[in-house]
Amino acid sequence: MDLGAFDFQPRTRLVFGNGTLACVGELVHEFGGTRVLIVSDPGIVKAGYVARAVALLEAAGLAVRIYGEVRENPSTEDVDRCVAVARDFEANFIIGLGGGSSMDTAKGCNFILTNGGRMHDYWGTGKATKPMLPMIAIPTTAGTGSECQSYALISDAETHVKMACGDPKAAAKVAILDPELTVSQPHRVTVCTGMDAISHALESAVTNKRSSISAIFSREAFKLCHAGFSRVLHDSSDLDARAMMLLGAAYAGTAIENSMLGAAHSCANPLTAKFHVVHGEAVGVMLPHVIRFNSALPEIATIYESCLDGDLADRLSELLWEAKMPGKISHFGVTEADLSDLAEMALKQWTAQFNPRSLTMDDFVGLYQAAL
């Protein structure tokens, strides 16, 4: 059995449990922070979580400034505005509080604040030459797993191309996983981010970069997310299910960090760019078809079979139906005439290279055709 070589170095400490937000001041002190910039979005500000964090930090004797204007799928403009606030405040510690967009903006700000230049300079891996500020990630959604990753996904404001900017120094020092912070999220956010987390677990399980260590996190992530997803759909206040989803999403993020993603994400990004499909819906609608495509490889089929007792692709379709998420891309306005353009874009996505089964332009057309 090929276990796959790996070099596993956990960079992010996980603090998990109900009410763990209360630890935030103590944790900032541990890393020597005195001037804390909180990076968040208007929805999280409105929900009152930013005010709670500010109160805890100020009670710990820390100076705090808020950048609360993060937009979904953050661009270089979002990062630049955040950097301006950080510089004016002379921040020496950063907290990303919210969904993946807030955490990615916080990481992007950290790159430029400490190393200068612009986001394009860090497109790729390991391009930051100077130390970066310590950061705490506090997810309020169970989705991206960004709290456990060293990459920031930032779109070019002009071309809308998503740039994956990664560096070990960009990883959060601590991720606070407080399930109580996820209870108030709208149902649509719950289903979209939940499907994203499930896709992360399943895609990271089979990439050509997978290893025995990433497999542990992928399997546990899927087990937790699969168990928690249906429960949350039926009872949004089920705190145990929320905890499963939040921890599962973090484990899936750790799996991505050590394994990357595959063709479902390659197919999803063009749907978002061209038809403005929410990422969780885009990756969810494509995932069953990618699973069937990859299952042509016996080794991959075996991995899928180990995840679930039954047909995994069919189960994913059931979950989409249960969550009232679209099962066809025609729902978003995609027609036969769009498939070639979408396939061309998908072929250029950086995650395509990690799919266990190589894809041609025709393969991507076929995947979109199956989802139409």
N, C-alpha and C positions, 0 to 999 in steps of 0.2 A: 504493500500500500504506500502510495506517495503522499507523505504528510505535508510536503511543501515547505520550503525554507522560509524563515521569517526573522525579523529583528524587531521585537516588540518592546517599546518603551512608553508606558503610559505617561502622558504629559499633564493630564487633567485629573485632579482629585475630585471624587464624587461625594457630595454631601446630600444624602437622600432621606426624605421622610416628611411627614406633615409638620408644618410650622418651622421648617429649617431656614426660611428667610430670616428669622430672628438672629441667625448666626452671622449675618453679613458684615456688621461692624467689626466684630472680633476677627473675622477672616481678613478684612482689609488691613487691620492693624498687623496681623501676622506677616503680611508681605510689605510692610513699611509704607503703606499709602497714607496720605494726609489730605490730598485734594482730589476728590472723586468725581469723575464725569459719568453720569448715567445716560446711556443711549437707549432710547425707546421710541415707541410710535404713539400716535394720538389715541388709539383705542385702549392701549394699556395705561396711558395717562388718565383717560376718562374712567377706567375701571378702578382707579385708586391705588394700584399696586406701586406706582412710582412714588406717590406721596408716602406710602408705608415704608418703602425702602429709604427715602430721604429722612423720615423721622428716626428710623433705626440708626442710620449713619450719623446723623447729627447728635443723637443721644450718646454715640460713641466718641463724640468730640471731633468729628471729621467735617471738613468743608465740602460742600456738594454743589454741583451745577448740573442742570438737565438739558440734554438735547432730545426733545421729544417729537421730532418731525420726520422720523424715518418713514419712507413709503415702501409698499410691497415691491419686491424685486428691485432692490436699491441700485441706483446708478452711481456713476462717478460724481454726479452733482450732489447726491445725498452725502457721499463721503466727504466731499470738499466742504460742504456746509457744516458738517460735524467737526471737521478738523479746525475750522475757523473758531468755533465755540471752545474747543479744547485748548487751542493756543491762547485765546483771550483769557481763559480761566487758569492757565498754567497747570493743567491737570497732570498728576503723577500716578493716577490709577484710573482704570476704565471698568465700568460695569455694563454689559449688554443685557438688558431686561426686556423680554418679549419673545417674539417668534424668531425664525431664522433670519429675517430681514434685519432686525435690530442687532442680532449677534454678528451678522456679516458686516454691517455698517460699523460696528464697534471695532472689529478686527481691521477693516479697511482704514479707519481713522488711525488706528495704532501704527500701521505700516507707514503712513505718510507723516504722522506727527513725529515719529522717532527716526525715520530713515530718509525723509524728504521725497521730492519728486512727485510723481502721480501714480495712480493705480496701475496704469499700463506697464510701469517699470517692474511690477511684481507679478505680472502674469506668468504663471508657471510655478516652479517650486524652488525654495531656498534662495531667493534673490535679495533678502534683507541682510545687510552686512553689519548693522548696528543692533545693540540690544533693544528690546521693545518693552513697553510698560506692562506691569502685571495686570491681568484682567480676570474678572469673575463673570461667568455666563449664568444667567438665570432664565431658563426657558419657561414661557407661560403657555406653550402649546406642546403637544406630544407629536412631533413631526420630523423636522429636518435633522435633528441630532447634531446641529452645528456646535452645540456646547462641548462636544467631544471631538471636534475636528480642528485641524490647523489651517484650513482653507477658508477664504472669504470669496463668495460668489458675487461679483459686482458687474453690472452691465455697463458697457460704454454708452454714455448718454446720447451720442450721435448715431452710432451704428446699431445699438441695442444688442451687440454681441456680448454674451456672458463670459466674463473672464474669471477663471479659477486661479486665485492668487494664494499660494500656500507657503508656509514656512513654519518649522517647529516652534519658533519663538512666538508665533501668532496664536498658538493654542492657549485657551484659558487656563489659568493656574488652578482654578476651582470651578466646578459646575454645581450650583445649588439646585437640587431637584426636589421642589416642594409641590406635591400633588394639589394642594389647596389652591395654588395659583392658576390651575388649569380648569377649575370647575365652572367659572363664569364665562368661558369662551363660547361664542355663538355656535349653534349646531353645525352650521356650514363649515366653520373653521375646524371643528372637531373632526368631521368626516374627511375633509380634504387633507388635513395634516396627518390624521390617522392612517389614511391610505398611503400617504407618502412614506410614513414610518414602516408600514408593512412592505412596501416596494423596496425600501432600503435593505430590510432584512433578507428578502428573497434574492435581490440582485447581487448583494455582496456575498451571498452564499455560494455563487457559481462562477464568479469572474475568473479570468485566467491569472489573476494575481492572488486568488484566495490561498489561504494557508490553514494549517491546523489551528492556529490561534484565532484567526478571523472567523473560522467556522464556529468556534465556541460562542462568540458574540452574536453571529448571525442566527444560529439556532435558538439561542435563548431569547433574542430580540423577537423573532417570529412567534415563538411560543407565548411570550407575554402579550404582544400586540394582538395576536389572533384571539387570545382568550379575553382580552379587555375590550376589543373593538365592539363586538356585538352587545356586550353588557352596557357600554357607554351609550350606544345608540338607543337602547331601551330605557335607560335611566341615567340622565346626564349628571345626577348628583351622586352617583356611585363612586365614592372616593377610592375604594380598593381598585376598581377598574381603571380609574384615572391614574392611580399609582402604577398599575401594570403598563399602561400606555406610555407614561412618562419615562419609566425606567427602560422599557423596551425600546423607545426611540433613542435614548442615550446609548444603549448597547448597540443599536443599529448604526449610530454615528461612529462608534468605536470600530465597528466592523468595516465601515466605509474607509475610515482612516487607514486600515490595514489591508483593504481588498479592492476598493474603488466600486464603481457601478457599471451598468451595462446598457443593453439596447433599449430597454423600456424608457430610460432617461434620455437616450439619444433621440427617440421618437417623440418624447414629451416636449422637449424644449422648442422644436419648430411649431408645435401646436400652440404653445404659449406665445411665441413671437409673432406668428402669422394670424392666429385666430383669438388671441387673448384668453386662452383657456387657463383656468387656475391650475397651478402645477400639480396638485394632488389629483385633480380630475384627469389631467392629461396623462399622467403616469399610470393611474388606475385603469383607464380605458384601454391602454396598450399592453398592460402587464400580462393578461391571460394569453394573448397572442404571442408575446415574446417567450413565455414559458413553453408553449407548444412548439415554437420554432427551436428553442434550445434543447427540448426533450428528444430531438433526433439524435443527440449524442448520448449513448447509453450511460456514461458516467454521470452526466448531468441529470438525466432522468432518475437515476438512483438517488441523487442528492434531494431532488424534489420529493421523491417518494418518502424519504426519511423525514421530511418536514411535516407531512400530513398523511393520515390514513385515508386515502381516497384521491380523486383527481384534483390536483392543486389548481389547475387553470379553471376548472368548473367552479371550484370553491371561491376563487377570486371573483368570478362573475356573479356568484350568489351574494357575496359581500357588497359588490357594487349595487346590486338590486336592493339589498337590505338597507343600504345607506341612501337609497334614492339618488344615486349618482348615474350619469349617462353611461350606457353600455356600448354606444356607437359614436364614432367621431362625426357622423353626419348630423348629429344633434347640435354640433357647434358650427354647422354651416359648411363643413368640408364636403367637396364633391370629387368625382372621379378626375376632373381636370386639375385638381390641386395635388394629386398624389406624387407626381414626378418632382415638383418643386419641394414638397415636404421631404421626400426621400433624399433629394440632393442636400438639403440642409441637415438631415439626420446623419448622413454619411460623414459630415464634417464635424460632428459633435465629438468632443474629446473622450466621452465615456464609451463610444462605439468600439474603440480599440481594446477595451477590457472585456467585452462580451465573450463568453466561452466559445461560441460558434461565430466564425468570421462572417461578415455581412457585405454583400455587394449592393449596388444601387437597386437592382431588381429585387433583392431580398427585402429592402426597406419598403419598396413599392408594395410588395406582397403583404408585409405586415400591416401597412395602412389599409390595403384593400380588404384584408380580413376584418379589420376594425370598422370599416365603413358601414 
